[in-house]
Each structure stands twice: as C-alpha cells, then as structure tokens.
Amino acid sequence: MKQTEAGSPWLWIPTLYFAEGIPYFIVNNISVIMFTRLGVPNETMALYTGLLYLPWTIKPLWSPFVDILKTKRWWIVAMQALMAVAFALLAFSIPFDLSSTTIAAKETPVGLFTFTLILFLVTAFASATHDIAADGFYMLALSEKSQSFFVGIRSTFYRLSSIFGQGILVYVAGVLEESTDNIPLAWRLTLMGTAVLFAAITIYHTFFIPKPLQDAPRMTSTGEPARSAKEILTEFAQAFATFFKKAGVLTAMLFLLLYRFPEALMLKMVSPFFLDGPDAGGMGLTTKEMGIVYGTIGIIALTLGGIFGGVYASRKGLRRSLWPMALALTLPCAVYVYMGLCHPSSIGIVSACVAVEQFGYGYGFTAYMLYMIWFSTGEFKTSHYAICTAFMALSMMIPGMFAGYLWKWIGGYVPFFCLVMVCSLLTFAVTFIVRKKVPEDFGRK
C-alpha cells in the first residue's frame, strides 16, 4: 500500500516527542531528587529508583503486541491518559507534611515510599509502551522523505523535554519549596502541574494526531489478525536466538554492560551529593540551584557533546573514535572528586564542573550508540537493535541499584567518586577488546 501523510506533521511531532521524554526523565531522574528531598535514605532510594529502569529493559518482550492490538495512535493517547492519572495519584501519594526532624533523620514513612514507588513503576511501563507506539507511528504516518526531514525535529523536542523535566520542573519545585517552606507540598504541586500538562497533551493529541490508513491492526481478508500471538512469539524467539548466535556476542554483551559502568554507578548518587549539606559531605545546593546547574546547564552540555561526538565519528569512523570517546566518557568524572574534596562555593565553578562532565558523557556516548548500530546489522536488524537497547538499560539499572549501598559501605562521597574513577578501567578494558573487531570505515561519512 502506498504510504500517505495525513495532517501537518508540525502539529504533532514536536508535542509527541516532547511528551515522550518528560515521563522518562521524571521516573529516572526527578524521582531521585524528590525522594532525596523527602528524606529517603540514599541506599534505599538508589536501589528502588534503579529498579524503575526495568520497563525499558524488557520492553522488547511486549513491543510486538503493540503491532496487533489496537492502533499505535490508540496506544499513544491511552498511555498519555494513563500517565496523566498516574502523575495525579503520585501527587496525592505524598503527605501534606513531613516534620523537619524526620527529613533530617532520613526517615520516610514506609507506606508512602511503597505506594509512590508503585505509581512510578506504572508510569514507567506506560512510558516504555508509549515509546514503542510513538516510534512505530512516526514511521507509519510519514513518508521516508518526511521521516528524514523530521528526525532532527523529534530529537530537538526530546532534548527540550529533558531540559523541561530535569531543569524547569526541578526549578519550579525548588521555588515552591522556598515559598511554601514545605517540601512535600512543593512536590505535590509540581506533580499535580505535570498531571495537568499531560491531560492537556492527551486532549490535544486526541484531535491533532492523524489517523493514517497504515496505522491499523494487521488483518487478513477475513478480518482475522494477520499474525497470532503464537506466531509473534515464535518470530521474536527466533530473533532472540539468532542474536546470541552472532559472532562476538559475548564481547558485545560485555561492551554494552560495562562501557558506561562508571557513569551508571555515579548517576544515582549525583543528586544526593549536590543536595546533601557539607556536614554530610555534599555540596548543599538548593533544589532550585539543582534545576539550573544539573537540569539545564548539564543537559545543554550533554546535547552539545552528543553533537560534537557525531561530527567527529562521521569524520573518523567508529573504530578511530572509540578511544577518544572512552576517555571523554570516564576522565571528566574526576570533577566530582574535586568538588567532594574542595567544596567550591561558587555556583559558576560547580556549573562548569557539571558542564565538563556532561559534555564528556554526551561525546563518549556516541561510540556506544554507533556500536549498537554496527552490531545489529544483518538479519533481524530491528529486533537485534531492540535487544541491544535492553542491554543498554540493564547497564544503567544494575550499577544504579547498588550505588547507594556501595556509597554507605565505602564511607562517603569522596571515596565513592574515587571508586568510580577506578571503575574506568572496565571501560578501557572493553574498549580495547572490541576496537579491533569494528571495521575501519564503519560510521565514517
């Protein structure tokens, strides 16, 4: 069937990918800040917020069913509505008040934490399903020419959602903390505002996302599903099996799991480090300052690093880019050792340190993405790439879960960040192993 476009893509692509990013960053990043501010112990916070990566790790398992059940447009609107409800319930799951002594003692009611965590997990599954539907709908609703044209637009608005989620929302929460002098109330209001925003996005997309003929459950001439659930599972099992039969799969798995290990270990402890006071070894930033320094300046630097990484890789190719990018990914983590030892009081110096580390991460992450593309080439390319992204999520999930306990065991932020630097050896080891396996010209423009 010839592919046709319905409606102007400008009416829905920016809002769709803006909506795709917000829940991901709320679940995986803002939850860390919120639980830290509400007094959840670092080790508990890191363990359970680390588990929130699970839906993105296992989403290849149910992504085929999005193809045959309902339409991708239906999944998009339904998941957005579900997330709006989940954000509203999250707001009501936080009590009106927690005493300052409770927060200072790092004690949070168990019932609050459990119920809030469940709601975050619901949001995570809805967000992962929304990702599947949105990316599939993008390919169905646009011609190949338009897909190429709008790929930069969708990427831009996804990045803007990152700044909005990690920067503006955190800043707003910080302003509310200061104006109300009530941390739980501030986060209640922030989450309720997010729920209203997602309700508005859901209503908007109900009317403005097109209904292309291609976006329909695959049916036979008799009205039966073109593929049964059994057939889908069989096909997925075949793709899964062929992935683990690919040459060099063990090396690839090691690279996917360990290349980002230092960053994955450090990530869950960055927010507590910035928010904890000097007496606890932290920087003592306010929530508002956190939104500016890490959620805005850091994200801009991360984006620029990714752009420069892409330009460099297109000129040099993946093989020649691996070592510079591995070094850029790991060595800038040393800024946290510096901040932990010196505790600079200037917000400008702190911002510069964050910018250097995030730029390096964005630059170094380019090699990781290109490697996944290279290893996925061949039969079942799409399924194999999806499996690679599952390993990508797993590589962040496992280290993050245990980061808090490791921080507590090792005795503070400075020893913890020193250990992160030592773990850079894992990145160097897997880079050395895979480099010779990558073709010389892969990724070169």
C-alpha positions as CSV (number, residue, x, y, z in Angstrom):
1,M,0.0,0.0,0.0
2,K,1.4,3.4,-0.9
3,Q,2.1,5.5,2.2
4,T,0.3,8.8,2.6
5,E,0.5,11.5,5.1
6,A,-2.5,13.0,6.9
7,G,-2.3,16.4,8.5
8,S,0.7,18.6,9.0
9,P,3.5,16.8,10.9
10,W,4.3,20.1,12.6
11,L,1.1,19.8,14.5
12,W,2.0,16.6,16.3
13,I,5.7,15.6,16.0
14,P,7.0,18.3,18.4
15,T,4.4,17.6,21.0
16,L,4.6,13.9,20.7
17,Y,8.4,13.7,21.3
18,F,8.2,16.4,24.0
19,A,5.6,14.1,25.7
20,E,7.8,11.1,25.1
21,G,10.7,12.5,27.0
22,I,9.1,14.0,30.1
23,P,7.9,10.8,31.9
24,Y,11.3,9.1,31.3
25,F,13.2,11.9,33.0
26,I,10.6,12.2,35.8
27,V,10.8,8.4,36.5
28,N,14.6,8.0,36.3
29,N,15.9,11.4,37.4
30,I,13.4,13.6,39.1
31,S,12.3,10.7,41.3
32,V,15.9,10.6,42.7
33,I,15.8,14.3,43.6
34,M,12.3,14.1,45.1
35,F,13.0,11.0,47.3
36,T,16.2,12.7,48.4
37,R,14.4,15.8,49.4
38,L,11.7,13.8,51.2
39,G,14.3,12.1,53.3
40,V,14.5,8.6,51.8
41,P,18.0,7.1,52.7
42,N,20.4,7.1,49.8
43,E,20.9,3.4,49.7
44,T,17.1,2.7,49.6
45,M,16.5,5.5,47.1
46,A,19.2,4.2,44.7
47,L,18.0,0.6,44.9
48,Y,14.4,1.2,44.2
49,T,14.7,4.0,41.7
50,G,17.3,1.8,39.9
51,L,14.6,-0.8,39.5
52,L,12.5,1.7,37.6
53,Y,14.7,1.1,34.6
54,L,13.1,-2.3,34.3
55,P,10.3,-1.5,31.8
56,W,12.8,-0.1,29.3
57,T,15.0,-3.1,29.8
58,I,12.3,-5.6,29.0
59,K,10.1,-3.6,26.6
60,P,11.2,-5.7,23.6
61,L,9.2,-8.6,25.1
62,W,5.8,-6.8,24.6
63,S,6.6,-4.5,21.7
64,P,5.4,-6.9,19.0
65,F,1.9,-6.9,20.6
66,V,1.6,-3.2,20.1
67,D,1.5,-4.0,16.4
68,I,-1.5,-6.3,16.5
69,L,-3.6,-4.9,19.4
70,K,-5.5,-1.7,18.6
71,T,-3.6,1.0,16.6
72,K,-0.4,2.8,17.6
73,R,-2.4,6.1,17.7
74,W,-4.7,4.4,20.3
75,W,-1.7,3.3,22.4
76,I,-0.2,6.8,22.3
77,V,-3.3,8.5,23.5
78,A,-4.2,5.8,26.0
79,M,-0.7,5.8,27.6
80,Q,-0.7,9.6,27.8
81,A,-4.0,9.5,29.6
82,L,-2.7,6.8,32.0
83,M,0.4,8.8,32.7
84,A,-1.7,11.9,33.5
85,V,-3.7,9.9,36.0
86,A,-0.5,8.3,37.5
87,F,1.0,11.8,38.0
88,A,-2.1,13.0,39.7
89,L,-2.1,9.9,42.0
90,L,1.6,10.5,42.7
91,A,0.8,14.0,43.9
92,F,-1.8,12.7,46.3
93,S,0.6,9.9,47.5
94,I,2.8,12.4,49.1
95,P,1.6,13.5,52.6
96,F,0.9,17.2,53.3
97,D,3.7,17.5,55.7
98,L,6.8,15.7,57.0
99,S,8.5,17.1,60.1
100,S,11.9,18.7,59.7
101,T,13.3,16.2,62.2
102,T,12.1,13.3,60.1
103,I,13.7,14.7,57.0
104,A,16.9,15.4,58.9
105,A,17.0,11.9,60.2
106,K,16.4,10.5,56.7
107,E,13.3,8.6,57.7
108,T,10.3,8.4,55.5
109,P,7.0,6.5,56.1
110,V,7.3,3.1,54.6
111,G,3.7,3.2,53.2
112,L,4.4,6.5,51.4
113,F,7.5,5.2,49.7
114,T,6.0,1.9,48.7
115,F,2.8,3.4,47.2
116,T,4.7,6.2,45.5
117,L,7.2,3.7,44.0
118,I,4.4,1.5,42.6
119,L,2.9,4.6,40.9
120,F,6.3,5.5,39.4
121,L,6.6,1.9,38.1
122,V,3.1,2.2,36.5
123,T,4.3,5.4,34.9
124,A,7.5,3.7,33.7
125,F,5.6,0.8,32.0
126,A,3.2,3.3,30.4
127,S,6.1,5.5,29.2
128,A,8.0,2.5,27.7
129,T,4.9,1.4,25.9
130,H,4.4,5.0,24.7
131,D,7.9,4.9,23.3
132,I,7.2,1.8,21.3
133,A,3.9,3.2,19.9
134,A,5.3,6.7,19.1
135,D,8.3,5.5,17.2
136,G,6.2,3.0,15.2
137,F,3.6,5.6,14.5
138,Y,6.3,8.0,13.2
139,M,7.3,5.5,10.6
140,L,3.7,4.8,9.6
141,A,2.4,8.3,9.4
142,L,5.3,9.9,7.4
143,S,6.8,9.2,4.1
144,E,10.5,8.2,4.0
145,K,11.4,11.7,2.9
146,S,9.5,13.3,5.7
147,Q,11.0,10.9,8.2
148,S,14.4,12.0,7.3
149,F,13.4,15.7,7.4
150,F,11.8,15.5,10.9
151,V,14.4,13.3,12.6
152,G,16.2,16.4,13.8
153,I,12.9,18.0,14.9
154,R,11.9,15.0,17.0
155,S,15.4,14.8,18.5
156,T,15.3,18.5,19.4
157,F,12.0,18.3,21.2
158,Y,13.1,15.2,23.0
159,R,16.1,17.2,24.3
160,L,13.8,20.1,25.2
161,S,11.7,17.7,27.2
162,S,14.9,16.8,29.1
163,I,15.5,20.4,30.0
164,F,11.9,20.9,30.9
165,G,11.8,17.7,33.1
166,Q,15.2,17.9,34.8
167,G,15.6,21.7,34.7
168,I,12.3,23.6,34.7
169,L,10.3,21.2,36.8
170,V,13.0,20.8,39.4
171,Y,13.5,24.6,39.5
172,V,9.7,25.1,40.0
173,A,9.8,22.5,42.8
174,G,12.7,24.5,44.4
175,V,10.8,27.8,44.1
176,L,7.8,26.1,45.7
177,E,9.9,24.7,48.5
178,E,11.2,28.2,49.3
179,S,7.9,30.0,49.0
180,T,5.8,27.4,51.0
181,D,8.5,26.3,53.4
182,N,7.0,22.8,52.9
183,I,9.0,20.3,50.9
184,P,6.2,17.6,50.5
185,L,3.7,20.3,49.4
186,A,6.1,21.7,46.9
187,W,6.5,18.3,45.2
188,R,2.7,17.6,45.4
189,L,2.1,20.8,43.5
190,T,4.8,20.1,41.0
191,L,3.5,16.6,40.2
192,M,-0.1,17.9,40.0
193,G,1.1,20.5,37.5
194,T,2.7,17.7,35.5
195,A,-0.6,15.8,35.6
196,V,-2.5,18.8,34.2
197,L,0.1,19.2,31.5
198,F,-0.2,15.6,30.4
199,A,-4.0,15.8,30.5
200,A,-3.8,18.8,28.1
201,I,-1.4,16.9,25.9
202,T,-3.7,13.9,25.8
203,I,-6.7,16.0,24.8
204,Y,-4.6,17.9,22.1
205,H,-3.3,14.6,20.6
206,T,-6.8,13.1,20.6
207,F,-7.7,15.8,18.0
208,F,-4.4,16.6,16.2
209,I,-2.6,13.2,15.8
210,P,-3.7,12.0,12.3
211,K,-5.3,8.6,11.5
212,P,-3.2,7.2,8.6
213,L,-4.6,4.2,6.9
214,Q,-1.3,2.3,7.6
215,D,-1.9,2.6,11.3
216,A,-4.3,-0.4,11.7
217,P,-4.0,-3.8,13.3
218,R,-2.7,-6.2,10.7
219,M,-5.7,-8.2,9.5
220,T,-6.3,-10.9,6.8
221,S,-9.1,-10.6,4.2
222,T,-11.4,-12.5,6.6
223,G,-10.9,-9.9,9.4
224,E,-8.7,-12.1,11.5
225,P,-5.4,-10.9,12.9
226,A,-2.6,-11.4,10.3
227,R,-0.4,-12.8,12.9
228,S,-1.3,-14.7,16.0
229,A,0.3,-14.1,19.4
230,K,2.0,-17.5,18.9
231,E,3.5,-16.5,15.6
232,I,4.8,-13.3,17.1
233,L,6.4,-15.1,20.0
234,T,7.9,-17.6,17.6
235,E,9.4,-14.8,15.4
236,F,10.7,-13.0,18.5
237,A,12.2,-16.2,19.9
238,Q,14.0,-16.7,16.5
239,A,15.3,-13.2,16.5
240,F,16.4,-13.6,20.2
241,A,18.2,-16.9,19.4
242,T,20.0,-15.5,16.4
243,F,21.2,-12.5,18.4
244,F,23.1,-14.8,20.8
245,K,24.5,-16.8,17.9
246,K,26.1,-13.8,16.3
247,A,29.9,-13.8,16.1
248,G,31.4,-11.9,19.0
249,V,28.2,-11.7,21.0
250,L,29.9,-12.3,24.4
251,T,32.3,-9.4,23.6
252,A,29.4,-7.2,22.6
253,M,27.4,-8.0,25.8
254,L,30.5,-7.1,27.9
255,F,30.8,-3.8,26.0
256,L,27.1,-3.0,26.3
257,L,27.1,-3.7,30.0
258,L,30.5,-2.2,31.1
259,Y,31.3,0.7,28.8
260,R,29.1,3.1,30.8
261,F,29.7,1.4,34.2
262,P,31.4,4.4,35.9
263,E,28.6,6.8,34.8
264,A,25.9,4.3,35.7
265,L,27.4,3.8,39.2
266,M,27.8,7.5,39.8
267,L,24.4,8.7,38.4
268,K,22.2,7.8,41.3
269,M,24.5,9.5,43.8
270,V,24.9,12.8,42.0
271,S,21.7,14.3,43.1
272,P,22.2,13.4,46.8
273,F,25.7,14.7,46.6
274,F,24.5,18.1,45.4
275,L,21.6,18.3,47.8
276,D,23.2,17.0,51.0
277,G,24.8,19.6,53.2
278,P,28.6,19.9,53.8
279,D,28.2,18.1,57.1
280,A,27.2,15.0,55.1
281,G,29.9,15.5,52.5
282,G,27.6,17.1,50.0
283,M,27.5,20.5,48.2
284,G,24.4,21.8,49.9
285,L,22.7,23.1,46.8
286,T,19.0,24.0,46.9
287,T,16.5,22.2,44.7
288,K,16.3,25.4,42.6
289,E,20.0,25.5,42.1
290,M,20.0,21.8,41.2
291,G,17.4,22.5,38.4
292,I,19.7,25.2,37.0
293,V,23.1,23.5,37.3
294,Y,22.4,19.9,36.5
295,G,19.0,20.0,34.8
296,T,19.7,22.9,32.5
297,I,23.4,23.7,32.1
298,G,24.2,20.0,32.3
299,I,21.7,18.9,29.7
300,I,22.8,21.7,27.3
301,A,26.4,20.5,27.7
302,L,25.3,16.9,27.2
303,T,23.5,17.8,24.0
304,L,26.5,19.7,22.6
305,G,28.7,16.8,23.5
306,G,26.5,14.5,21.5
307,I,26.6,16.8,18.5
308,F,30.3,17.1,18.5
309,G,30.6,13.4,19.0
310,G,28.5,12.7,16.0
311,V,30.6,15.1,13.8
312,Y,33.8,13.6,15.0
313,A,32.6,10.0,14.4
314,S,31.3,10.8,10.9
315,R,34.8,12.0,10.0
316,K,37.0,9.4,11.8
317,G,34.7,6.4,11.9
318,L,33.7,4.3,15.0
319,R,37.0,2.4,15.3
320,R,39.2,5.5,15.5
321,S,36.6,7.3,17.7
322,L,36.4,4.6,20.4
323,W,39.5,5.6,22.5
324,P,38.9,9.3,22.4
325,M,35.3,8.8,23.4
326,A,36.1,6.2,26.1
327,L,38.4,8.8,27.7
328,A,35.9,11.6,27.3
329,L,33.2,9.4,29.0
330,T,35.3,8.5,32.0
331,L,38.0,11.1,32.9
332,P,35.7,14.0,33.4
333,C,34.1,12.1,36.3
334,A,37.1,13.4,38.3
335,V,35.3,16.7,38.7
336,Y,33.2,15.1,41.4
337,V,36.3,14.0,43.3
338,Y,37.5,17.7,43.1
339,M,34.1,19.0,44.3
340,G,33.9,16.5,47.1
341,L,37.4,17.5,48.3
342,C,37.3,21.2,47.8
343,H,33.5,22.1,48.0
344,P,33.7,25.1,45.8
345,S,31.2,27.8,47.0
346,S,30.9,29.5,43.6
347,I,27.9,28.3,41.7
348,G,29.8,29.2,38.5
349,I,32.6,26.7,39.3
350,V,30.1,24.0,40.1
351,S,28.2,24.6,36.9
352,A,31.5,24.5,34.9
353,C,32.4,21.1,36.5
354,V,29.0,19.7,35.7
355,A,29.2,21.0,32.1
356,V,32.6,19.4,31.6
357,E,31.4,16.0,32.9
358,Q,28.2,16.1,30.9
359,F,29.8,17.2,27.7
360,G,32.3,14.3,28.0
361,Y,29.4,11.9,28.6
362,G,27.5,13.1,25.6
363,Y,30.6,12.9,23.5
364,G,31.6,9.5,24.7
365,F,28.1,8.0,24.4
366,T,28.2,8.5,20.7
367,A,30.5,5.5,20.4
368,Y,28.1,3.4,22.3
369,M,25.2,4.2,20.0
370,L,27.2,3.6,16.9
371,Y,28.4,0.3,18.3
372,M,24.8,-0.9,18.8
373,I,24.0,0.1,15.2
374,W,27.1,-1.8,13.9
375,F,26.4,-5.0,15.9
376,S,22.7,-5.0,14.9
377,T,23.4,-5.1,11.2
378,G,22.2,-8.1,9.3
379,E,19.0,-10.2,9.5
380,F,16.6,-9.2,12.2
381,K,18.3,-5.8,12.4
382,T,15.4,-4.1,14.2
383,S,14.9,-6.9,16.7
384,H,18.6,-7.1,17.4
385,Y,18.9,-3.4,17.9
386,A,16.0,-3.6,20.4
387,I,17.8,-6.3,22.3
388,C,20.9,-4.0,22.4
389,T,18.8,-1.2,23.9
390,A,17.6,-3.7,26.5
391,F,21.3,-4.3,27.5
392,M,21.8,-0.5,27.4
393,A,19.0,-0.1,30.0
394,L,20.3,-3.0,32.0
395,S,23.8,-1.4,32.1
396,M,22.3,1.6,33.9
397,M,19.9,-0.4,36.1
398,I,22.2,-2.8,37.9
399,P,25.0,-0.5,39.0
400,G,22.5,2.2,40.0
401,M,20.6,-0.2,42.2
402,F,23.6,-0.9,44.4
403,A,25.3,2.5,44.2
404,G,23.7,3.7,47.5
405,Y,24.8,0.6,49.5
406,L,28.3,0.9,48.0
407,W,28.4,4.6,49.0
408,K,27.4,3.8,52.5
409,W,29.8,0.9,52.8
410,I,32.8,2.8,51.4
411,G,32.2,5.7,53.7
412,G,31.2,8.8,51.9
413,Y,31.1,10.7,48.6
414,V,34.8,11.3,48.0
415,P,35.8,7.6,48.4
416,F,32.8,6.7,46.3
417,F,33.8,9.0,43.5
418,C,37.4,7.7,43.7
419,L,36.0,4.2,43.2
420,V,34.1,5.4,40.2
421,M,37.3,6.6,38.7
422,V,38.9,3.2,39.3
423,C,35.9,1.6,37.5
424,S,37.0,3.5,34.4
425,L,39.4,0.6,33.9
426,L,36.4,-1.5,33.0
427,T,35.5,0.9,30.2
428,F,39.1,0.9,29.0
429,A,39.2,-2.9,29.0
430,V,36.0,-3.4,26.9
431,T,37.1,-0.6,24.5
432,F,40.4,-2.4,24.0
433,I,38.6,-5.7,23.3
434,V,36.0,-4.5,20.8
435,R,38.1,-1.9,18.9
436,K,39.8,-4.4,16.6
437,K,36.5,-6.1,15.7
438,V,34.9,-2.9,14.3
439,P,35.5,-2.3,10.6
440,E,37.9,0.6,9.9
441,D,35.4,2.6,7.8
442,F,32.2,2.0,9.8
443,G,30.4,5.2,10.7
444,R,32.6,7.3,8.5
445,K,30.8,9.8,6.4
